[in-house]
Amino acid sequence: MSFVAAVGEKDIRAIMSFVLVTLVILPVLPNRALGPYESLNPFKIWLFVVLIVSLSLAGYVIYKFLGGKGRNDSGRCAWEE
């Protein structure tokens, strides 16, 4: 099965939400300290959100194309020598 044939509507939504978070919202945020004691930086906080979303999307893509294979071995790999 080709990549294009495997991509569905749900996959397109996941990719577009990542694009929205990364390329639309992130550049608009100010990269300076705000709030009490100047402890909050909106750009850095949103950069952390981008990291979480990208890890989630990567996990989703891996799960989608592996078809759930290897989930039973994932916990075992850390304990085997």
Phi and psi in radians as a Rosetta constraint file:
Dihedral C 1 N 2 CA 2 C 2 CIRCULARHARMONIC -1.399 0.35
Dihedral N 2 CA 2 C 2 N 3 CIRCULARHARMONIC 2.870 0.35
Dihedral C 2 N 3 CA 3 C 3 CIRCULARHARMONIC -1.084 0.35
Dihedral N 3 CA 3 C 3 N 4 CIRCULARHARMONIC -0.755 0.35
Dihedral C 3 N 4 CA 4 C 4 CIRCULARHARMONIC -1.140 0.35
Dihedral N 4 CA 4 C 4 N 5 CIRCULARHARMONIC -0.671 0.35
Dihedral C 4 N 5 CA 5 C 5 CIRCULARHARMONIC -1.220 0.35
Dihedral N 5 CA 5 C 5 N 6 CIRCULARHARMONIC -0.493 0.35
Dihedral C 5 N 6 CA 6 C 6 CIRCULARHARMONIC -1.433 0.35
Dihedral N 6 CA 6 C 6 N 7 CIRCULARHARMONIC -0.282 0.35
Dihedral C 6 N 7 CA 7 C 7 CIRCULARHARMONIC -1.434 0.35
Dihedral N 7 CA 7 C 7 N 8 CIRCULARHARMONIC 2.168 0.35
Dihedral C 7 N 8 CA 8 C 8 CIRCULARHARMONIC -1.961 0.35
Dihedral N 8 CA 8 C 8 N 9 CIRCULARHARMONIC -3.008 0.35
Dihedral C 8 N 9 CA 9 C 9 CIRCULARHARMONIC -1.123 0.35
Dihedral N 9 CA 9 C 9 N 10 CIRCULARHARMONIC -0.686 0.35
Dihedral C 9 N 10 CA 10 C 10 CIRCULARHARMONIC -1.125 0.35
Dihedral N 10 CA 10 C 10 N 11 CIRCULARHARMONIC -0.642 0.35
Dihedral C 10 N 11 CA 11 C 11 CIRCULARHARMONIC -1.177 0.35
Dihedral N 11 CA 11 C 11 N 12 CIRCULARHARMONIC -0.725 0.35
Dihedral C 11 N 12 CA 12 C 12 CIRCULARHARMONIC -1.094 0.35
Dihedral N 12 CA 12 C 12 N 13 CIRCULARHARMONIC -0.698 0.35
Dihedral C 12 N 13 CA 13 C 13 CIRCULARHARMONIC -1.113 0.35
Dihedral N 13 CA 13 C 13 N 14 CIRCULARHARMONIC -0.710 0.35
Dihedral C 13 N 14 CA 14 C 14 CIRCULARHARMONIC -1.130 0.35
Dihedral N 14 CA 14 C 14 N 15 CIRCULARHARMONIC -0.751 0.35
Dihedral C 14 N 15 CA 15 C 15 CIRCULARHARMONIC -1.162 0.35
Dihedral N 15 CA 15 C 15 N 16 CIRCULARHARMONIC -0.734 0.35
Dihedral C 15 N 16 CA 16 C 16 CIRCULARHARMONIC -1.189 0.35
Dihedral N 16 CA 16 C 16 N 17 CIRCULARHARMONIC -0.589 0.35
Dihedral C 16 N 17 CA 17 C 17 CIRCULARHARMONIC -1.171 0.35
Dihedral N 17 CA 17 C 17 N 18 CIRCULARHARMONIC -0.634 0.35
Dihedral C 17 N 18 CA 18 C 18 CIRCULARHARMONIC -1.137 0.35
Dihedral N 18 CA 18 C 18 N 19 CIRCULARHARMONIC -0.733 0.35
Dihedral C 18 N 19 CA 19 C 19 CIRCULARHARMONIC -1.106 0.35
Dihedral N 19 CA 19 C 19 N 20 CIRCULARHARMONIC -0.730 0.35
Dihedral C 19 N 20 CA 20 C 20 CIRCULARHARMONIC -1.072 0.35
Dihedral N 20 CA 20 C 20 N 21 CIRCULARHARMONIC -0.832 0.35
Dihedral C 20 N 21 CA 21 C 21 CIRCULARHARMONIC -1.130 0.35
Dihedral N 21 CA 21 C 21 N 22 CIRCULARHARMONIC -0.689 0.35
Dihedral C 21 N 22 CA 22 C 22 CIRCULARHARMONIC -1.501 0.35
Dihedral N 22 CA 22 C 22 N 23 CIRCULARHARMONIC -0.881 0.35
Dihedral C 22 N 23 CA 23 C 23 CIRCULARHARMONIC -1.687 0.35
Dihedral N 23 CA 23 C 23 N 24 CIRCULARHARMONIC -0.250 0.35
Dihedral C 23 N 24 CA 24 C 24 CIRCULARHARMONIC -1.865 0.35
Dihedral N 24 CA 24 C 24 N 25 CIRCULARHARMONIC -0.892 0.35
Dihedral C 24 N 25 CA 25 C 25 CIRCULARHARMONIC -1.423 0.35
Dihedral N 25 CA 25 C 25 N 26 CIRCULARHARMONIC -0.765 0.35
Dihedral C 25 N 26 CA 26 C 26 CIRCULARHARMONIC -1.017 0.35
Dihedral N 26 CA 26 C 26 N 27 CIRCULARHARMONIC -0.803 0.35
Dihedral C 26 N 27 CA 27 C 27 CIRCULARHARMONIC -1.168 0.35
Dihedral N 27 CA 27 C 27 N 28 CIRCULARHARMONIC -0.351 0.35
Dihedral C 27 N 28 CA 28 C 28 CIRCULARHARMONIC -1.414 0.35
Dihedral N 28 CA 28 C 28 N 29 CIRCULARHARMONIC -0.442 0.35
Dihedral C 28 N 29 CA 29 C 29 CIRCULARHARMONIC -1.257 0.35
Dihedral N 29 CA 29 C 29 N 30 CIRCULARHARMONIC 2.490 0.35
Dihedral C 29 N 30 CA 30 C 30 CIRCULARHARMONIC -1.270 0.35
Dihedral N 30 CA 30 C 30 N 31 CIRCULARHARMONIC 2.447 0.35
Dihedral C 30 N 31 CA 31 C 31 CIRCULARHARMONIC -1.790 0.35
Dihedral N 31 CA 31 C 31 N 32 CIRCULARHARMONIC 1.110 0.35
Dihedral C 31 N 32 CA 32 C 32 CIRCULARHARMONIC -2.601 0.35
Dihedral N 32 CA 32 C 32 N 33 CIRCULARHARMONIC 2.797 0.35
Dihedral C 32 N 33 CA 33 C 33 CIRCULARHARMONIC -1.299 0.35
Dihedral N 33 CA 33 C 33 N 34 CIRCULARHARMONIC 2.382 0.35
Dihedral C 33 N 34 CA 34 C 34 CIRCULARHARMONIC -2.337 0.35
Dihedral N 34 CA 34 C 34 N 35 CIRCULARHARMONIC 3.012 0.35
Dihedral C 34 N 35 CA 35 C 35 CIRCULARHARMONIC 1.478 0.35
Dihedral N 35 CA 35 C 35 N 36 CIRCULARHARMONIC -3.052 0.35
Dihedral C 35 N 36 CA 36 C 36 CIRCULARHARMONIC -1.133 0.35
Dihedral N 36 CA 36 C 36 N 37 CIRCULARHARMONIC 2.329 0.35
Dihedral C 36 N 37 CA 37 C 37 CIRCULARHARMONIC 1.082 0.35
Dihedral N 37 CA 37 C 37 N 38 CIRCULARHARMONIC 0.291 0.35
Dihedral C 37 N 38 CA 38 C 38 CIRCULARHARMONIC 0.852 0.35
Dihedral N 38 CA 38 C 38 N 39 CIRCULARHARMONIC 0.873 0.35
Dihedral C 38 N 39 CA 39 C 39 CIRCULARHARMONIC -1.771 0.35
Dihedral N 39 CA 39 C 39 N 40 CIRCULARHARMONIC -0.157 0.35
Dihedral C 39 N 40 CA 40 C 40 CIRCULARHARMONIC -1.970 0.35
Dihedral N 40 CA 40 C 40 N 41 CIRCULARHARMONIC 2.218 0.35
Dihedral C 40 N 41 CA 41 C 41 CIRCULARHARMONIC -2.031 0.35
Dihedral N 41 CA 41 C 41 N 42 CIRCULARHARMONIC 1.866 0.35
Dihedral C 41 N 42 CA 42 C 42 CIRCULARHARMONIC -0.996 0.35
Dihedral N 42 CA 42 C 42 N 43 CIRCULARHARMONIC -0.647 0.35
Dihedral C 42 N 43 CA 43 C 43 CIRCULARHARMONIC -1.123 0.35
Dihedral N 43 CA 43 C 43 N 44 CIRCULARHARMONIC -0.791 0.35
Dihedral C 43 N 44 CA 44 C 44 CIRCULARHARMONIC -1.216 0.35
Dihedral N 44 CA 44 C 44 N 45 CIRCULARHARMONIC -0.618 0.35
Dihedral C 44 N 45 CA 45 C 45 CIRCULARHARMONIC -1.126 0.35
Dihedral N 45 CA 45 C 45 N 46 CIRCULARHARMONIC -0.782 0.35
Dihedral C 45 N 46 CA 46 C 46 CIRCULARHARMONIC -1.222 0.35
Dihedral N 46 CA 46 C 46 N 47 CIRCULARHARMONIC -0.504 0.35
Dihedral C 46 N 47 CA 47 C 47 CIRCULARHARMONIC -1.106 0.35
Dihedral N 47 CA 47 C 47 N 48 CIRCULARHARMONIC -0.629 0.35
Dihedral C 47 N 48 CA 48 C 48 CIRCULARHARMONIC -1.156 0.35
Dihedral N 48 CA 48 C 48 N 49 CIRCULARHARMONIC -0.679 0.35
Dihedral C 48 N 49 CA 49 C 49 CIRCULARHARMONIC -1.075 0.35
Dihedral N 49 CA 49 C 49 N 50 CIRCULARHARMONIC -0.725 0.35
Dihedral C 49 N 50 CA 50 C 50 CIRCULARHARMONIC -1.068 0.35
Dihedral N 50 CA 50 C 50 N 51 CIRCULARHARMONIC -0.708 0.35
Dihedral C 50 N 51 CA 51 C 51 CIRCULARHARMONIC -1.055 0.35
Dihedral N 51 CA 51 C 51 N 52 CIRCULARHARMONIC -0.809 0.35
Dihedral C 51 N 52 CA 52 C 52 CIRCULARHARMONIC -1.115 0.35
Dihedral N 52 CA 52 C 52 N 53 CIRCULARHARMONIC -0.778 0.35
Dihedral C 52 N 53 CA 53 C 53 CIRCULARHARMONIC -1.134 0.35
Dihedral N 53 CA 53 C 53 N 54 CIRCULARHARMONIC -0.686 0.35
Dihedral C 53 N 54 CA 54 C 54 CIRCULARHARMONIC -1.183 0.35
Dihedral N 54 CA 54 C 54 N 55 CIRCULARHARMONIC -0.662 0.35
Dihedral C 54 N 55 CA 55 C 55 CIRCULARHARMONIC -1.138 0.35
Dihedral N 55 CA 55 C 55 N 56 CIRCULARHARMONIC -0.696 0.35
Dihedral C 55 N 56 CA 56 C 56 CIRCULARHARMONIC -1.127 0.35
Dihedral N 56 CA 56 C 56 N 57 CIRCULARHARMONIC -0.764 0.35
Dihedral C 56 N 57 CA 57 C 57 CIRCULARHARMONIC -1.144 0.35
Dihedral N 57 CA 57 C 57 N 58 CIRCULARHARMONIC -0.709 0.35
Dihedral C 57 N 58 CA 58 C 58 CIRCULARHARMONIC -1.092 0.35
Dihedral N 58 CA 58 C 58 N 59 CIRCULARHARMONIC -0.738 0.35
Dihedral C 58 N 59 CA 59 C 59 CIRCULARHARMONIC -1.105 0.35
Dihedral N 59 CA 59 C 59 N 60 CIRCULARHARMONIC -0.695 0.35
Dihedral C 59 N 60 CA 60 C 60 CIRCULARHARMONIC -1.121 0.35
Dihedral N 60 CA 60 C 60 N 61 CIRCULARHARMONIC -0.760 0.35
Dihedral C 60 N 61 CA 61 C 61 CIRCULARHARMONIC -1.139 0.35
Dihedral N 61 CA 61 C 61 N 62 CIRCULARHARMONIC -0.743 0.35
Dihedral C 61 N 62 CA 62 C 62 CIRCULARHARMONIC -1.092 0.35
Dihedral N 62 CA 62 C 62 N 63 CIRCULARHARMONIC -0.789 0.35
Dihedral C 62 N 63 CA 63 C 63 CIRCULARHARMONIC -1.099 0.35
Dihedral N 63 CA 63 C 63 N 64 CIRCULARHARMONIC -0.719 0.35
Dihedral C 63 N 64 CA 64 C 64 CIRCULARHARMONIC -1.092 0.35
Dihedral N 64 CA 64 C 64 N 65 CIRCULARHARMONIC -0.781 0.35
Dihedral C 64 N 65 CA 65 C 65 CIRCULARHARMONIC -1.561 0.35
Dihedral N 65 CA 65 C 65 N 66 CIRCULARHARMONIC -0.312 0.35
Dihedral C 65 N 66 CA 66 C 66 CIRCULARHARMONIC -1.576 0.35
Dihedral N 66 CA 66 C 66 N 67 CIRCULARHARMONIC -0.252 0.35
Dihedral C 66 N 67 CA 67 C 67 CIRCULARHARMONIC 1.195 0.35
Dihedral N 67 CA 67 C 67 N 68 CIRCULARHARMONIC 0.496 0.35
Dihedral C 67 N 68 CA 68 C 68 CIRCULARHARMONIC 1.449 0.35
Dihedral N 68 CA 68 C 68 N 69 CIRCULARHARMONIC 0.085 0.35
Dihedral C 68 N 69 CA 69 C 69 CIRCULARHARMONIC -1.249 0.35
Dihedral N 69 CA 69 C 69 N 70 CIRCULARHARMONIC 2.509 0.35
Dihedral C 69 N 70 CA 70 C 70 CIRCULARHARMONIC 1.543 0.35
Dihedral N 70 CA 70 C 70 N 71 CIRCULARHARMONIC -0.045 0.35
Dihedral C 70 N 71 CA 71 C 71 CIRCULARHARMONIC -1.172 0.35
Dihedral N 71 CA 71 C 71 N 72 CIRCULARHARMONIC -0.565 0.35
Dihedral C 71 N 72 CA 72 C 72 CIRCULARHARMONIC -1.250 0.35
Dihedral N 72 CA 72 C 72 N 73 CIRCULARHARMONIC -0.480 0.35
Dihedral C 72 N 73 CA 73 C 73 CIRCULARHARMONIC -1.566 0.35
Dihedral N 73 CA 73 C 73 N 74 CIRCULARHARMONIC -0.197 0.35
Dihedral C 73 N 74 CA 74 C 74 CIRCULARHARMONIC -1.125 0.35
Dihedral N 74 CA 74 C 74 N 75 CIRCULARHARMONIC -0.656 0.35
Dihedral C 74 N 75 CA 75 C 75 CIRCULARHARMONIC -1.346 0.35
Dihedral N 75 CA 75 C 75 N 76 CIRCULARHARMONIC -0.488 0.35
Dihedral C 75 N 76 CA 76 C 76 CIRCULARHARMONIC -1.310 0.35
Dihedral N 76 CA 76 C 76 N 77 CIRCULARHARMONIC -0.489 0.35
Dihedral C 76 N 77 CA 77 C 77 CIRCULARHARMONIC -1.097 0.35
Dihedral N 77 CA 77 C 77 N 78 CIRCULARHARMONIC -0.594 0.35
Dihedral C 77 N 78 CA 78 C 78 CIRCULARHARMONIC -1.277 0.35
Dihedral N 78 CA 78 C 78 N 79 CIRCULARHARMONIC -0.408 0.35
Dihedral C 78 N 79 CA 79 C 79 CIRCULARHARMONIC -1.750 0.35
Dihedral N 79 CA 79 C 79 N 80 CIRCULARHARMONIC -0.281 0.35
Dihedral C 79 N 80 CA 80 C 80 CIRCULARHARMONIC -1.422 0.35
Dihedral N 80 CA 80 C 80 N 81 CIRCULARHARMONIC 2.571 0.35
